[in-house]
């Protein structure tokens, strides 16, 4: 990111069930389903114009911190979020033991 690029701000669009970053009319998202006591991360999408800026990682980090704050169990069906958790294992406790085993085997 150059010094003129806006700082990405992640928001939780609860109505659309997604975390969002909007820059220059481009929208990056991390979609989810939330149910009693758990959140299932489904898909991360970053438009080509926003790639290479670490926005997907910012979405994942924000979403996982939000899950932690709400004491939610995380189910990382989204391959990017699963990969992010493998690289940032401080989030492993948010997963069930079965999900942790699945994630670490993959």
C-alpha positions in Angstrom: 0.0 0.0 0.0 1.3 3.4 -0.8 1.0 6.3 1.6 -1.9 7.7 -0.4 -4.0 4.6 -0.1 -6.8 4.8 2.4 -6.4 2.7 5.5 -8.8 -0.2 5.2 -11.5 -0.2 7.8 -13.3 -3.5 8.5 -17.0 -3.4 9.4 -19.5 -6.1 10.3 -22.5 -5.8 8.1 -24.8 -8.0 10.2 -27.8 -7.6 7.8 -25.7 -9.1 5.0 -23.9 -11.6 7.3 -20.4 -10.4 6.2 -17.4 -8.4 7.3 -16.5 -5.8 4.7 -13.8 -3.5 3.6 -14.7 -0.9 1.0 -12.0 1.1 -0.9 -12.7 3.2 -4.0 -16.1 1.6 -4.6 -14.5 -1.9 -4.4 -15.9 -4.3 -1.7 -13.9 -7.1 -0.1 -15.9 -9.5 2.1 -15.8 -12.4 4.5 -19.2 -14.0 4.6 -20.5 -16.0 7.6 -23.4 -17.7 9.2 -23.9 -17.1 12.9 -25.9 -19.5 15.1 -26.3 -20.1 18.8 -22.8 -19.8 20.2 -21.0 -20.3 16.9 -19.9 -18.6 13.7 -19.2 -20.4 10.5 -16.9 -18.5 8.1 -17.9 -19.3 4.6 -16.0 -17.3 2.0 -13.5 -14.5 1.6 -13.6 -12.5 -1.6 -11.3 -9.7 -2.5 -11.7 -7.9 -5.9 -8.5 -8.0 -8.2 -8.1 -4.2 -7.7 -7.6 -4.7 -4.0 -5.4 -7.8 -4.0 -1.9 -7.8 -2.5 -2.8 -5.3 0.2 -3.4 -7.8 3.1 -7.1 -7.0 3.1 -8.1 -10.7 3.4 -5.9 -11.1 6.4 -7.4 -7.9 7.9 -10.9 -9.4 7.4 -9.9 -12.7 9.0 -8.1 -11.1 11.9 -11.1 -8.7 12.6 -13.6 -11.5 12.3 -11.7 -13.8 14.6 -11.1 -11.1 17.2 -14.9 -10.4 17.0 -15.6 -14.1 17.6 -13.2 -14.1 20.5 -14.9 -11.1 22.1 -18.3 -12.7 21.7 -17.1 -16.1 23.0 -18.2 -17.8 19.8 -17.0 -21.2 18.6 -15.5 -20.8 15.1 -16.0 -23.2 12.2 -13.6 -22.1 9.4 -15.2 -23.6 6.2 -13.5 -20.8 4.2 -10.1 -22.0 3.0 -8.5 -18.6 3.6 -9.7 -18.3 7.2 -8.5 -21.9 7.8 -5.1 -21.0 6.4 -5.0 -17.8 8.5 -5.7 -19.8 11.7 -2.9 -22.3 10.8 -0.5 -19.3 10.5 -1.9 -17.6 13.7 -2.5 -20.5 16.0 -3.5 -18.2 18.9 -7.0 -18.6 17.4 -7.0 -22.4 17.7 -8.8 -22.3 21.0 -11.8 -20.8 19.2 -12.3 -24.1 17.4 -13.7 -27.3 18.8 -11.1 -30.1 19.3 -12.5 -31.9 16.2 -12.2 -28.7 14.1 -8.7 -28.2 15.4 -7.7 -31.7 14.4 -9.3 -31.3 10.9 -7.6 -28.0 10.4 -4.1 -29.1 11.5 -4.3 -32.3 9.4 -5.2 -30.4 6.3 
